[in-house]
Amino acid sequence: LIKALGAWILASILAWTYKEQIFAQLLAPAVGALAEGKGTLQAIAPGEIFFTYIKGALLGGFVLALPVVLWQAWSFVAPGLYPNEKRLAVPFVLVSTLLFVSGALFGHQLVFPIMFKFLSEFESDFVQAAWSMREVFSMTTTMFLAFGASFEMPVVVFFLASAGILTVGQLLKNFPYALLVCFVIGAVLTPSTDWVSQTLPAVPMAVLYLLGILPAGLFGADPPP
């Protein structure tokens, strides 16, 4: 915990140097969705800008320190693993980091613009959108982390199978239920009511579920006696 926290703090200090760039890139989908000529966010509290920049640096630091955090998490559970499972340390860290970053970028680049465009359409002649940077950042961060975590599906499925909690056959048999769960998660992650934006996160999660079963079947799902 100390090593993981230390890595996060050091990475956050580094990210603070690029706080404005991080903030601008992270909130670009929300700013772009605002009506023409009103593409700015509002700071309605004295310390809102400062503290939001701190949160942005912490988020950037977390992403930078993620390989170290995952390595420390693996080191914590490694003593209870079988020798053949301990050899998966490096692949686990690399794949988990890649999946998290891919999920976060997928949400940010494809889903967030649709989501914020949908939310901005409720502006009318008697209601003018003046989004607070703190609220937009909070929503964006939550979604950013949620998409990153949801793309860890293959890792979760693989370990469920390799630990003997679920067999490969059970995972394949329950795929229709997993598909339903993916679409429910997609509906929760995207506030838009159209089927396109809800399908965007659901389909990759379903594919990742199947991709998690593949290595579990190749490397063997049952732990040694």
Salt bridges, closest charged atoms under 4 A:
GLU121 OE2 - LYS117 NZ 3.21
GLU123 OE2 - LYS38 NZ 3.45
